[in-house]
Amino acid sequence: MRRTTTRVGAQREFECLFRDGAATGLTDRELLDRFTTCSDQAGDLAFTTLVARHGPMVWSVCRRMLRNTADAEDAFQATFLVLVRKAGEIRLTASLGPWLHGVSVRVARRVRGSGSRPAFVELDEAIVESRAELGPRSDWDVRFTIDEALER
C-alpha cells in the first residue's frame, strides 16, 4: 500500500512538472493568472517565479529610498503583500514590473514618512567624506530621481 501512495505522489509531481513546466518561460500575465486560480503547488510556483523575476528591482527601489536595511526589508515584503492582496484586480498586458515599481515607490515613501527611522542619525565621517567625493549628482541621486519621476 505504501508503494501505491508513493507512486501517486510521484505521479502528481510529474503532472505538476509537465503542466507547469518551466514557470520562468511563462509571461507575467500567465504567472499572475496561475497564482490567482491555483491554490496548489502551481500557484506557489507562479508566485515564487514572480518574486524571483521582479524581486531584485523591488529591492533596489526600496534600498535607494530607505537607507535603513530593516525599513527596506519591510517595504519589500509589503510590496509583495500588496501583490498577493490585489493579484486578481491587476490589469497588465505584458510585464508586472511597472506596476510593482509603482507600488514599491509608494510603499517605501510611506515607510519613510512614517517616522520608523530615527530622527537623527549620526554619520561616520568616512561615509560623509566619500559621499562628498561623489559630487552632488551621484548614481544614487540619479536613480532616486528616476524612481520619483516614474512614480509621478
C-alpha positions in Angstrom: 0.0 0.0 0.0 2.8 2.4 0.8 4.3 1.9 -2.6 1.0 3.0 -4.2 0.9 6.2 -2.1 4.5 6.9 -3.2 3.6 6.3 -6.9 0.5 8.6 -6.6 2.7 11.3 -5.0 5.3 10.9 -7.7 2.6 11.0 -10.4 1.2 14.3 -9.0 4.7 15.8 -9.0 5.2 14.7 -12.6 1.8 16.1 -13.6 2.8 19.4 -11.9 6.1 19.4 -13.7 4.6 18.8 -17.1 1.6 21.1 -16.5 3.6 23.9 -15.1 6.8 23.3 -16.9 9.5 25.8 -16.5 7.5 28.6 -14.9 10.1 31.0 -16.0 9.0 30.6 -19.6 5.6 31.9 -18.8 4.7 35.6 -19.1 3.9 37.7 -16.1 0.2 37.6 -17.1 0.2 33.8 -17.2 2.0 33.6 -13.9 -0.4 36.0 -12.3 -3.4 34.1 -13.6 -1.9 30.9 -12.4 -1.3 32.4 -9.0 -4.8 33.7 -8.6 -6.5 30.5 -9.9 -4.4 27.7 -8.5 -4.2 27.0 -4.7 -1.7 24.2 -5.1 2.0 24.0 -6.0 1.3 25.6 -9.3 0.1 28.8 -7.6 3.0 28.8 -5.2 5.5 28.2 -8.0 4.0 31.0 -10.0 4.3 33.5 -7.1 7.8 32.3 -6.4 8.7 32.9 -10.0 7.2 36.4 -10.0 9.2 37.3 -6.8 12.4 35.9 -8.4 11.8 37.8 -11.6 10.9 41.2 -10.1 12.4 41.0 -6.6 15.8 42.5 -7.5 14.1 45.6 -9.0 11.7 46.0 -6.0 14.6 45.5 -3.6 16.8 48.1 -5.3 13.9 50.7 -5.2 13.3 50.0 -1.5 17.1 50.3 -0.7 17.5 53.5 -2.6 14.6 55.2 -1.0 15.2 53.8 2.5 18.7 53.8 3.8 17.8 51.6 6.8 18.0 48.0 5.8 15.2 46.9 8.1 12.9 49.5 6.7 13.8 48.4 3.1 13.1 44.8 4.0 9.7 45.8 5.4 8.9 47.8 2.3 10.0 44.9 0.1 7.7 42.5 1.9 4.8 44.9 2.0 5.1 45.4 -1.8 4.7 41.7 -2.4 1.8 41.6 0.2 0.1 44.2 -1.9 0.6 41.9 -4.9 -1.0 39.0 -3.1 -3.9 41.1 -2.0 -4.6 42.7 -5.4 -3.5 40.0 -7.7 -7.0 39.4 -9.1 -7.5 43.1 -9.8 -4.3 43.9 -11.7 -4.7 44.6 -15.4 -1.5 44.2 -17.2 -0.6 43.5 -20.8 3.0 42.3 -20.6 5.1 42.9 -17.6 4.3 43.2 -13.9 7.4 45.3 -13.5 6.0 48.8 -13.9 3.1 48.0 -11.5 5.5 46.6 -8.9 7.8 49.6 -9.3 5.0 52.0 -8.6 3.8 50.0 -5.6 7.4 49.7 -4.2 7.9 53.5 -4.5 4.6 54.3 -2.8 5.2 51.7 0.0 8.8 53.0 0.5 7.6 56.6 0.6 5.0 55.6 3.3 7.6 53.8 5.3 10.0 56.8 5.0 7.2 59.2 6.1 6.0 57.0 9.0 9.0 58.0 11.1 10.2 54.5 11.6 13.7 55.8 11.1 15.4 57.7 13.9 15.0 61.4 13.6 18.8 61.9 14.0 21.4 59.5 12.5 25.0 60.1 13.4 27.1 59.5 10.3 30.6 58.2 10.2 33.0 60.9 9.0 34.5 58.5 6.4 31.0 58.0 4.8 30.4 61.7 4.7 33.7 62.3 3.0 33.2 59.6 0.5 29.7 60.9 -0.3 31.2 64.4 -0.8 33.7 62.9 -3.3 30.8 61.6 -5.4 29.7 65.1 -6.1 26.1 66.5 -6.0 24.7 64.0 -8.5 25.8 60.6 -7.6 24.4 57.4 -9.2 22.2 57.0 -6.1 20.7 60.5 -6.5 20.0 59.9 -10.2 18.3 56.6 -9.6 16.2 58.1 -6.8 15.2 61.0 -9.1 14.2 58.5 -11.8 12.1 56.5 -9.3 10.3 59.6 -8.2 9.7 60.7 -11.8 8.4 57.3 -12.9 6.1 57.2 -9.9 4.6 60.6 -10.9 
